[in-house]
């Protein structure tokens, strides 16, 4: 509690004097020090604007033009949320001082959801260090920073740390859920009391405090997933090692069943005959009733390229469908930049 009180007390002072900042529990800096630290942090927050390639696979769900925030984490490199930059044809990054420079997609990682940009010209800004996201527990305060300077900063509390399963073949073991909700969350920085980056904004949710508990908030992807792959993204555009198998299915849990809500056009599942409205009963001989179970059994069969046998209910007919999986990045119409 003392940690939260000190954090919030200092934040209120700095919000009045400088716009935004928070400091750890050990010792609060003088206002001038807080001001300089605030400016250093805010200088790392950038705006990301992209336009995707013609015929982009992701355009129907994500649009042709996308905008959000990003964080300078190394000289010349900005991390953001991947859906802003996937299939990007042009990328523009605006620094805190308003200057815009072009960038390219340096890397993308579907497993975590991170996208990495390489700046094609230098910008003014201090890279934000990566913090210990796993040390960020429930009830901890944090700062959410979006592009827009001091106006883009707000205070949030971590209200839960729990797994998250998305309908698009995506799962996090320990997502960071914060309250209250902030708008313009895409690619926003979650910053701990030490002034370190601990998460990147991904979603707005209605149950941040826990399933079945109405509490509008945000989901942040912890940077503990970025730290071990950052050099790999910079060096080769993706994480090292085999990719997970991807089927091209969107499924949702409904009364203990998995309903197929969307099939990616021309994707592996579509080619195999899976249709929207089908119900996934099992993977091979193993039944599945949740997204977590479904993904674990699919990913457990091997790397991208493996055949994945599904039991699917189509209308009143139970079918066994074998799907040749792929690496999800192969499905996108990427502009070759890495």
Long-range contacts (C-beta under 8 A, 24 or more apart in sequence): 3-140, 3-141, 3-193, 4-139, 4-140, 4-141, 4-157, 7-141, 7-193, 8-141, 8-155, 10-34, 11-143, 11-155, 14-38, 15-150, 15-153, 18-150, 19-149, 19-150, 19-151, 19-153, 20-143, 20-145, 20-150, 20-153, 21-143, 21-195, 22-141, 22-142, 22-143, 22-155, 22-191, 22-193, 22-195, 23-193, 23-195, 24-193, 24-194, 25-193, 37-195, 38-150, 40-126, 40-195, 41-126, 41-128, 41-143, 41-145, 41-191, 41-195, 42-96, 42-145, 42-149, 42-150, 42-153, 43-72, 43-95, 43-96, 43-97, 43-124, 43-125, 43-126, 44-71, 44-72, 44-73, 44-96, 44-125, 44-126, 44-127, 44-128, 44-189, 44-197, 45-69, 45-70, 45-71, 45-72, 45-96, 45-145, 45-146, 45-147, 45-152, 45-189, 46-70, 46-71, 46-72, 46-78, 46-93, 46-94, 46-95, 46-96, 46-123, 46-125, 46-147, 47-93, 47-94, 47-147, 47-148, 48-78, 48-80, 48-84, 48-85, 48-91, 48-92, 48-93, 48-117, 48-147, 48-187, 49-91, 49-92, 49-93, 49-94, 50-84, 50-85, 50-88, 50-89, 50-90, 50-91, 50-92, 51-88, 51-89, 51-90, 52-86, 52-87, 52-88, 52-89, 53-87, 53-88, 53-89, 53-333, 53-334, 53-335, 54-89, 55-333, 56-87, 56-332, 56-333, 57-87, 57-264, 57-265, 57-331, 57-332, 57-333, 58-83, 58-86, 58-87, 58-332, 59-87, 62-86, 66-186, 67-186, 68-147, 68-184, 68-185, 68-186, 68-187, 68-188, 68-201, 69-145, 69-146, 69-147, 69-152, 69-184, 69-186, 69-187, 69-188, 69-189, 69-201, 70-117, 70-147, 70-187, 71-128, 71-187, 71-189, 71-197, 71-200, 72-123, 72-125, 72-126, 72-127, 72-128, 73-127, 73-128, 73-130, 73-197, 73-230, 74-127, 74-230, 74-234, 75-122, 75-127, 76-118, 76-119, 76-122, 77-106, 77-116, 77-117, 77-118, 77-119, 77-234, 78-103, 78-116, 78-117, 78-119, 79-114, 79-115, 79-116, 79-117, 79-200, 79-223, 79-226, 79-230, 80-114, 80-115, 80-116, 80-117, 80-186, 80-187, 80-200, 81-113, 81-114, 81-115, 81-186, 81-187, 81-200, 81-201, 81-202, 81-221, 82-108, 82-109, 82-110, 82-113, 82-114, 82-115, 83-113, 83-115, 83-186, 84-115, 84-186, 84-187, 85-115, 85-117, 86-115, 86-332, 86-334, 87-332, 87-333, 87-334, 87-335, 88-335, 89-335, 91-117, 93-117, 93-119, 93-123, 94-147, 95-123, 95-124, 95-125, 96-124, 96-125, 96-147, 96-149, 97-123, 97-124, 99-123, 99-124, 104-337, 104-338, 105-334, 105-335, 105-337, 105-338, 106-233, 106-234, 106-237, 106-337, 106-338, 107-232, 107-233, 107-234, 107-236, 107-237, 107-238, 107-338, 108-233, 108-237, 108-238, 108-329, 109-229, 109-233, 109-238, 109-239, 110-170, 110-243, 110-244, 110-246, 110-328, 110-329, 111-225, 111-239, 111-244, 112-172, 112-221, 112-225, 112-226, 112-229, 113-170, 113-172, 113-200, 113-202, 113-221, 114-200, 114-221, 114-225, 114-226, 114-229, 114-233, 116-230, 116-233, 116-234, 118-234, 128-189, 128-191, 128-195, 128-196, 128-197, 129-195, 129-196, 129-197, 130-196, 130-197, 130-198, 130-223, 130-226, 130-227, 131-191, 131-192, 131-194, 131-196, 131-197, 131-198, 131-223, 132-192, 132-196, 132-198, 132-224, 133-176, 133-198, 133-199, 133-222, 133-223, 133-224, 134-174, 134-222, 134-224, 135-192, 136-161, 136-176, 136-192, 136-198, 136-199, 136-222, 137-161, 140-192, 140-193, 141-193, 142-178, 142-190, 142-191, 142-192, 142-193, 142-198, 142-199, 143-189, 143-190, 143-191, 143-192, 144-178, 144-182, 144-185, 144-188, 144-189, 144-190, 144-191, 144-201, 144-218, 145-188, 145-189, 145-191, 146-182, 146-184, 146-185, 146-188, 146-189, 146-201, 147-184, 148-184, 152-184, 154-182, 156-180, 156-182, 156-190, 156-217, 156-218, 159-208, 159-209, 159-210, 159-215, 159-217, 160-208, 160-209, 160-210, 162-210, 163-292, 164-219, 165-290, 165-291, 165-292, 165-295, 166-291, 167-250, 167-251, 167-252, 167-261, 167-262, 167-291, 168-250, 169-246, 169-247, 169-249, 169-250, 169-295, 169-298, 169-328, 171-291, 171-292, 171-295, 172-221, 172-222, 172-225, 174-222, 175-219, 175-220, 175-221, 175-222, 176-219, 176-220, 176-221, 176-222, 177-205, 177-208, 177-209, 177-217, 177-218, 177-219, 177-220, 178-208, 178-217, 178-218, 178-220, 179-208, 179-209, 179-215, 179-216, 179-217, 180-216, 180-217, 181-208, 181-216, 181-217, 181-218, 182-218, 185-218, 188-218, 188-220, 190-220, 197-223, 198-222, 198-223, 199-223, 200-226, 236-338, 237-338, 238-329, 242-303, 242-304, 243-303, 243-304, 243-327, 243-328, 243-329, 244-299, 244-303, 244-304, 244-327, 244-328, 245-298, 245-299, 245-301, 245-302, 245-303, 245-304, 245-305, 245-306, 245-308, 245-325, 245-326, 246-304, 246-325, 246-326, 246-327, 246-328, 246-331, 247-274, 247-298, 247-308, 247-323, 247-325, 248-331, 249-274, 249-280, 251-280, 251-291, 251-294, 252-291, 253-289, 253-290, 253-291, 256-289, 257-281, 257-289, 258-288, 258-289, 258-290, 258-291, 258-294, 260-312, 264-331, 267-326, 267-331, 268-323, 268-324, 268-325, 268-326, 269-323, 271-324, 272-321, 272-322, 272-323, 272-324, 273-319, 273-321, 274-310, 274-312, 274-321, 274-323, 275-314, 278-312, 278-313, 278-314, 279-312, 279-313, 280-310, 280-311, 280-312, 281-310, 281-311, 281-312, 281-313, 281-318, 282-310, 282-311, 283-308, 283-309, 283-310, 283-311, 284-309, 284-311, 298-325, 304-328, 304-330
